[in-house]
Amino acid sequence: MGYKCFLAYRVYETYADASKKCQERGGRMAMPRDRKEQEALAEYVKSVFHGNWPVWLGINDERSEGLYLFEDTTRVTYFQWRKHFLSSQPDGGKRENCVAMSSDDGDWWDTYCERRIYYLCEFDV
């Protein structure tokens, strides 16, 4: 995917633990910055996790509700929020501050940071 490579981990971790594991491996949590990168990442995740599995991205609004930042503290300007009839995202308010991506369609949704789910790391190449 250009100047980055992504690696999916089939291990359940909280957001904080996933971030720490990525850093220990010399990377950081995946931060899709534009539509092209998001589409490539979604395609990769779909090939790794068959079905509908949530996967952590390096995005949260823990510092200020509604202000989504990447792990490197830069502001998120491209979003891929889930837009369904019954549950448009983000919908968690102050309780759900971390962002996961669905492996089946690549859409994002906010959820509890303490939730244990799979995660994605990115590495510079």
C-alpha positions as CSV (number, residue, x, y, z in Angstrom):
1,M,0.0,0.0,0.0
2,G,2.7,2.5,-0.9
3,Y,4.8,3.9,1.9
4,K,3.2,1.8,4.7
5,C,2.4,-1.8,5.2
6,F,-0.3,-3.1,7.5
7,L,-0.5,-6.3,9.6
8,A,-3.6,-7.7,11.1
9,Y,-3.4,-9.5,14.5
10,R,-5.9,-12.3,15.4
11,V,-5.5,-11.6,19.1
12,Y,-8.1,-9.9,21.3
13,E,-6.8,-6.7,22.9
14,T,-8.2,-3.6,24.4
15,Y,-7.5,-0.4,22.5
16,A,-4.6,0.6,24.9
17,D,-3.1,-2.8,24.8
18,A,-3.3,-3.0,21.0
19,S,-1.6,0.3,20.7
20,K,1.2,-0.9,23.1
21,K,1.7,-4.1,21.1
22,C,2.0,-2.2,17.8
23,Q,4.6,0.1,19.4
24,E,6.5,-2.9,20.8
25,R,6.7,-4.2,17.2
26,G,8.1,-0.9,15.9
27,G,4.8,0.3,14.4
28,R,1.6,2.0,15.4
29,M,-2.1,1.3,15.1
30,A,-3.5,1.6,11.6
31,M,-4.4,5.1,10.7
32,P,-6.2,5.3,7.3
33,R,-5.8,8.9,6.2
34,D,-7.8,9.1,3.0
35,R,-10.3,7.2,0.9
36,K,-7.7,5.3,-1.2
37,E,-5.9,4.1,1.9
38,Q,-9.1,3.2,3.6
39,E,-10.3,1.1,0.6
40,A,-7.0,-0.7,0.4
41,L,-7.0,-1.4,4.1
42,A,-10.7,-2.6,4.1
43,E,-9.9,-5.0,1.2
44,Y,-6.9,-6.4,3.2
45,V,-8.9,-6.8,6.4
46,K,-11.8,-8.5,4.5
47,S,-9.3,-11.1,3.1
48,V,-7.9,-11.8,6.6
49,F,-11.1,-11.8,8.7
50,H,-13.9,-13.7,7.0
51,G,-17.3,-12.6,8.2
52,N,-18.0,-9.6,10.3
53,W,-15.3,-9.0,12.9
54,P,-14.5,-5.7,14.6
55,V,-10.8,-4.5,14.3
56,W,-9.2,-1.6,16.1
57,L,-8.0,1.4,14.2
58,G,-5.7,4.0,15.7
59,I,-8.4,6.6,16.1
60,N,-10.2,7.9,19.2
61,D,-11.9,10.9,20.7
62,E,-10.7,10.4,24.3
63,R,-9.3,13.9,24.6
64,S,-12.4,15.8,23.5
65,E,-15.8,14.3,22.7
66,G,-16.4,14.4,18.9
67,L,-12.9,15.4,18.0
68,Y,-11.4,12.3,16.4
69,L,-7.6,12.1,16.5
70,F,-5.2,9.5,15.1
71,E,-2.7,7.9,17.5
72,D,-0.1,10.4,16.5
73,T,-2.5,13.2,17.6
74,T,-3.2,14.5,14.1
75,R,-6.8,15.3,13.3
76,V,-8.9,12.8,11.3
77,T,-10.2,14.4,8.2
78,Y,-11.5,11.4,6.3
79,F,-14.3,9.3,7.9
80,Q,-15.9,6.0,6.9
81,W,-18.7,5.9,9.5
82,R,-21.3,3.2,9.3
83,K,-24.6,4.5,8.0
84,H,-27.3,2.0,8.6
85,F,-31.0,2.5,9.1
86,L,-30.9,1.4,12.7
87,S,-27.5,2.3,13.9
88,S,-25.7,5.3,12.3
89,Q,-22.3,6.0,13.7
90,P,-20.8,7.4,15.8
91,D,-23.5,6.8,18.4
92,G,-21.8,6.2,21.7
93,G,-21.3,9.7,23.1
94,K,-18.9,9.9,26.0
95,R,-19.0,6.2,26.7
96,E,-17.6,5.0,23.3
97,N,-14.4,6.8,22.5
98,C,-12.4,4.4,20.3
99,V,-12.9,3.5,16.6
100,A,-13.2,0.0,15.1
101,M,-13.5,-1.1,11.5
102,S,-15.9,-3.8,10.4
103,S,-14.1,-6.6,8.5
104,D,-17.0,-7.3,6.2
105,D,-17.6,-3.8,4.7
106,G,-14.8,-1.6,6.1
107,D,-17.2,0.8,7.8
108,W,-16.2,2.4,11.1
109,W,-18.0,2.6,14.4
110,D,-17.3,3.9,17.9
111,T,-17.1,1.5,20.8
112,Y,-15.8,1.1,24.3
113,C,-12.0,1.3,24.5
114,E,-11.9,-1.5,27.0
115,R,-13.5,-3.9,24.6
116,R,-11.2,-6.8,23.5
117,I,-11.1,-7.2,19.7
118,Y,-8.6,-7.8,16.9
119,Y,-6.3,-5.0,15.8
120,L,-4.2,-3.6,12.9
121,C,-0.7,-2.2,13.0
122,E,1.0,-0.1,10.4
123,F,4.7,0.1,9.7
124,D,6.7,2.5,7.6
125,V,8.6,0.8,4.7
